[in-house]
Amino acid sequence: MNKYVVILLLLCLSLSLSAAAAQRYKALNFENPGTRRVLKTEAGNHFYYRSLPEKSLHLDATGITKLELRSFSTKELKKPELIIIVAGKRTAYPLVFKQKIGGYFVYEALSISIPEKTSQLQVLCYERSMYTRAYNVLPPKPVKPVKLKNLVLKAHAGAMTVNHNGSSSDYYSLLPAQPLKFSLNNGRDAFIYVRPRLLDRSTPKLGVFVNGDLIETVEFNLKRTTKYHVQGINNLGISRKISLPKNNSSSEVELRALSEHLFLAKPVLIKK
């Protein structure tokens, strides 16, 4: 496989997987935010909130399936925790210290799954030094599949230009030691023009493989063309049009030289 094609496919796959794995967040507003402080980090400056004394922070949880709470305190706490109240049920979640930023004690984000049909929840913390910010954890955006090109060249012995009556066309060469390989994708069909170079009276032979199976052995006659020319190559033979089996999805096509000849080949997509 051509190394540049491999690199491109791996890059596309890597980008697709990274996009699929990327988590998205939407900041939520408390209905009764109380007082607030700014936490300054490399990611930006954001307000965090503290409830009013002896109160909890109220949050509209409609449509939220996963909640993330990020917290910090203005002083070091022995057992920091947040209490989440859903439908009157209280659940305490301990917080884990992460790092100290600007004199504040920052904790690991707390991720909580929210029961279905929950419309309201409360966040309660008895420590007055604690400030919290809430996020709705959104599902990753659907990633569009990477569409391959209809025809992808994977191996050949070199590109060559065939000239005819002032016009030119790109062909790809193959030798006994270097076959021509390409893939057909997206259900596209194709055929191939193949032309041998004639050196002596031996018969040029070519094997056509699709998905690893030999589907045809092609023999060429010894007639030479006077109308088609390639710079640096003499004695070109008459071309043959090789039909390929119908391609339902993707196919791997390989042309192998079965005789000691150079061949020039041009895959052509069939228009739908």
PLY file of the C-alpha trace (Angstrom):
ply
format ascii 1.0
element vertex 272
property float x
property float y
property float z
element edge 271
property int vertex1
property int vertex2
end_header
0.00 0.00 0.00
1.28 3.45 -0.88
2.70 4.92 2.31
0.99 8.28 1.75
-2.39 6.57 1.42
-1.70 4.68 4.66
-0.77 7.90 6.46
-3.91 9.66 5.19
-6.20 6.80 6.23
-4.60 6.60 9.68
-4.91 10.35 10.11
-8.59 10.28 9.14
-9.21 7.37 11.48
-7.37 9.10 14.32
-9.36 12.29 13.82
-12.60 10.34 13.69
-11.84 8.46 16.88
-10.73 11.65 18.67
-13.92 13.40 17.66
-16.00 10.44 18.75
-14.28 10.33 22.15
-14.45 14.12 22.78
-16.82 14.97 25.60
-18.98 18.09 25.39
-20.16 20.22 28.30
-22.76 22.97 28.74
-22.58 25.23 31.77
-25.79 25.32 33.82
-27.22 28.20 35.85
-28.43 27.68 39.37
-31.91 29.09 40.03
-30.73 30.65 43.33
-26.99 31.16 42.85
-26.29 32.93 46.14
-22.77 34.40 46.16
-20.02 33.76 43.64
-16.23 33.74 43.18
-14.03 33.60 40.10
-11.61 30.71 39.59
-8.83 31.64 37.19
-7.24 28.73 35.29
-5.46 28.17 31.99
-8.84 27.17 30.51
-10.30 30.58 31.41
-11.94 32.52 34.23
-15.27 31.15 35.45
-17.74 31.97 38.22
-18.38 29.32 40.90
-21.34 29.60 43.26
-22.11 29.19 46.96
-25.61 28.86 48.33
-27.10 31.23 50.83
-26.63 30.18 54.48
-28.55 26.98 55.38
-29.83 26.73 51.80
-29.17 24.45 48.85
-28.52 25.38 45.24
-31.49 24.55 42.98
-30.99 23.31 39.44
-33.39 22.62 36.58
-32.49 19.05 35.57
-34.97 18.63 32.72
-33.41 16.58 29.94
-30.13 16.06 31.81
-28.86 12.49 32.00
-25.38 13.18 33.31
-24.28 16.04 35.53
-20.76 17.21 36.30
-20.01 19.37 39.32
-16.69 21.19 39.61
-15.81 22.62 43.00
-13.17 24.47 44.98
-12.87 25.75 48.55
-11.17 28.79 49.96
-9.58 26.74 52.71
-8.36 23.20 53.25
-11.15 20.82 54.33
-10.81 17.47 56.09
-13.78 15.71 54.51
-15.16 17.82 51.66
-18.40 16.57 50.14
-21.45 17.60 48.16
-24.96 16.35 48.88
-27.27 15.84 45.91
-31.01 15.85 46.58
-33.28 14.23 43.98
-36.99 13.70 44.74
-36.28 14.16 48.45
-33.51 11.54 48.51
-30.11 12.72 49.73
-26.86 11.23 48.49
-23.46 12.39 49.78
-20.51 12.41 47.38
-16.99 12.85 48.79
-14.67 15.18 46.90
-11.06 14.36 46.05
-8.43 17.09 46.19
-6.82 17.73 42.81
-4.58 20.78 43.00
-4.16 24.22 44.51
-4.74 27.20 42.21
-4.31 30.79 43.32
-4.78 29.91 46.97
-7.92 27.86 46.29
-8.24 24.11 46.89
-9.58 22.61 43.64
-11.25 19.17 43.62
-11.68 16.48 41.00
-14.85 16.90 38.94
-17.81 14.96 40.30
-19.81 13.06 37.67
-23.38 12.02 38.55
-25.95 10.07 36.54
-29.40 11.64 36.78
-32.50 9.39 36.94
-34.96 9.65 34.06
-37.78 12.21 34.30
-35.91 14.25 36.91
-37.00 17.88 36.61
-35.34 19.41 39.67
-32.37 18.65 41.89
-30.53 20.39 44.68
-26.85 20.71 45.54
-26.18 21.10 49.25
-22.89 21.79 51.03
-22.58 22.71 54.69
-19.06 24.10 54.27
-19.32 27.83 53.64
-15.92 27.87 51.99
-17.12 25.65 49.10
-18.04 26.99 45.65
-19.49 24.90 42.81
-20.16 25.12 39.08
-22.55 22.73 37.26
-22.32 21.30 33.76
-24.63 19.23 31.60
-22.53 16.43 30.08
-23.72 16.26 26.48
-23.40 13.17 24.29
-20.63 13.34 21.68
-21.65 14.70 18.31
-22.26 11.93 15.77
-19.18 11.49 13.60
-19.71 11.22 9.90
-17.91 8.16 8.52
-14.85 8.91 6.43
-15.74 8.25 2.83
-12.98 6.64 0.82
-12.24 7.67 -2.73
-13.97 5.56 -5.34
-10.61 4.33 -6.65
-7.50 4.23 -4.47
-4.14 3.24 -5.96
-2.03 1.20 -3.54
0.98 -0.08 -5.49
2.54 0.17 -8.95
5.95 0.28 -10.62
5.68 3.90 -11.72
3.35 6.34 -13.46
3.80 6.89 -17.18
2.19 9.12 -19.80
0.86 7.53 -22.97
0.62 9.95 -25.92
-1.80 9.65 -28.83
-2.48 12.23 -31.58
-1.49 15.18 -29.40
-3.41 14.00 -26.34
-2.04 12.20 -23.32
-3.30 9.79 -20.65
-1.87 8.58 -17.35
-1.06 4.88 -17.02
0.57 2.83 -14.25
3.25 0.27 -14.94
3.67 -3.20 -13.47
6.43 -5.79 -13.62
6.82 -9.40 -12.47
8.37 -8.09 -9.24
5.87 -5.24 -8.75
2.14 -5.73 -9.39
-0.44 -3.00 -9.78
-2.86 -2.84 -6.85
-5.87 -0.65 -6.28
-9.16 -0.73 -4.43
-12.64 0.03 -5.70
-14.91 1.55 -3.06
-18.47 2.79 -2.58
-19.89 0.11 -4.87
-18.23 1.59 -7.97
-17.41 -0.61 -10.95
-14.46 -0.27 -13.30
-12.58 -1.74 -16.22
-8.87 -1.61 -17.10
-7.00 -0.81 -20.30
-3.74 -2.79 -20.39
-0.95 -2.56 -22.94
2.27 -4.69 -22.94
5.76 -3.82 -24.06
6.96 -6.33 -26.65
10.60 -7.37 -26.57
10.71 -10.69 -28.41
8.37 -13.40 -29.69
7.25 -14.47 -26.19
3.55 -14.04 -25.34
2.72 -11.44 -22.66
0.52 -12.91 -19.92
-1.27 -11.11 -17.15
-3.16 -12.37 -14.11
-6.20 -10.47 -12.83
-6.94 -10.99 -9.12
-9.96 -9.67 -7.22
-9.96 -9.98 -3.44
-7.06 -12.43 -3.69
-8.73 -14.77 -6.23
-7.48 -15.22 -9.79
-10.49 -14.42 -11.99
-8.80 -14.24 -15.41
-5.53 -14.91 -17.20
-5.09 -12.53 -20.13
-2.82 -13.31 -23.11
-1.82 -10.60 -25.54
-0.96 -10.94 -29.22
2.31 -9.71 -30.67
0.89 -6.86 -32.71
2.59 -3.51 -32.18
0.94 -0.11 -32.18
2.21 2.85 -34.20
-0.27 5.36 -32.78
0.51 5.21 -29.06
3.87 6.26 -27.65
5.61 6.49 -24.29
8.86 8.41 -23.94
11.76 6.01 -23.44
9.72 2.87 -24.21
9.60 1.22 -27.62
7.52 -1.59 -29.08
4.22 -1.04 -27.31
1.61 -3.70 -27.98
-2.09 -3.41 -28.75
-4.19 -2.72 -25.66
-6.84 -4.99 -24.15
-9.90 -3.88 -22.23
-10.32 -6.02 -19.11
-13.70 -6.09 -17.44
-13.91 -6.54 -13.68
-16.67 -8.31 -11.70
-19.50 -6.22 -10.32
-18.43 -4.48 -7.13
-21.13 -4.56 -4.45
-19.18 -2.59 -1.84
-15.36 -2.61 -1.89
-12.95 -4.78 -3.85
-9.19 -5.22 -3.89
-7.86 -5.54 -7.45
-4.38 -6.72 -8.38
-2.73 -7.16 -11.77
0.28 -9.46 -11.82
2.68 -9.92 -14.72
2.80 -13.68 -15.39
5.47 -13.26 -18.05
8.72 -11.30 -18.16
7.10 -8.20 -19.61
6.42 -4.62 -18.63
2.72 -3.72 -18.74
1.00 -0.36 -18.72
-2.47 -0.25 -17.17
-5.17 2.38 -16.72
-8.11 1.68 -14.36
-11.28 3.51 -15.48
-14.37 4.00 -13.31
-17.67 3.23 -15.00
-20.04 6.18 -14.84
-23.28 5.50 -12.99
0 1
1 2
2 3
3 4
4 5
5 6
6 7
7 8
8 9
9 10
10 11
11 12
12 13
13 14
14 15
15 16
16 17
17 18
18 19
19 20
20 21
21 22
22 23
23 24
24 25
25 26
26 27
27 28
28 29
29 30
30 31
31 32
32 33
33 34
34 35
35 36
36 37
37 38
38 39
39 40
40 41
41 42
42 43
43 44
44 45
45 46
46 47
47 48
48 49
49 50
50 51
51 52
52 53
53 54
54 55
55 56
56 57
57 58
58 59
59 60
60 61
61 62
62 63
63 64
64 65
65 66
66 67
67 68
68 69
69 70
70 71
71 72
72 73
73 74
74 75
75 76
76 77
77 78
78 79
79 80
80 81
81 82
82 83
83 84
84 85
85 86
86 87
87 88
88 89
89 90
90 91
91 92
92 93
93 94
94 95
95 96
96 97
97 98
98 99
99 100
100 101
101 102
102 103
103 104
104 105
105 106
106 107
107 108
108 109
109 110
110 111
111 112
112 113
113 114
114 115
115 116
116 117
117 118
118 119
119 120
120 121
121 122
122 123
123 124
124 125
125 126
126 127
127 128
128 129
129 130
130 131
131 132
132 133
133 134
134 135
135 136
136 137
137 138
138 139
139 140
140 141
141 142
142 143
143 144
144 145
145 146
146 147
147 148
148 149
149 150
150 151
151 152
152 153
153 154
154 155
155 156
156 157
157 158
158 159
159 160
160 161
161 162
162 163
163 164
164 165
165 166
166 167
167 168
168 169
169 170
170 171
171 172
172 173
173 174
174 175
175 176
176 177
177 178
178 179
179 180
180 181
181 182
182 183
183 184
184 185
185 186
186 187
187 188
188 189
189 190
190 191
191 192
192 193
193 194
194 195
195 196
196 197
197 198
198 199
199 200
200 201
201 202
202 203
203 204
204 205
205 206
206 207
207 208
208 209
209 210
210 211
211 212
212 213
213 214
214 215
215 216
216 217
217 218
218 219
219 220
220 221
221 222
222 223
223 224
224 225
225 226
226 227
227 228
228 229
229 230
230 231
231 232
232 233
233 234
234 235
235 236
236 237
237 238
238 239
239 240
240 241
241 242
242 243
243 244
244 245
245 246
246 247
247 248
248 249
249 250
250 251
251 252
252 253
253 254
254 255
255 256
256 257
257 258
258 259
259 260
260 261
261 262
262 263
263 264
264 265
265 266
266 267
267 268
268 269
269 270
270 271
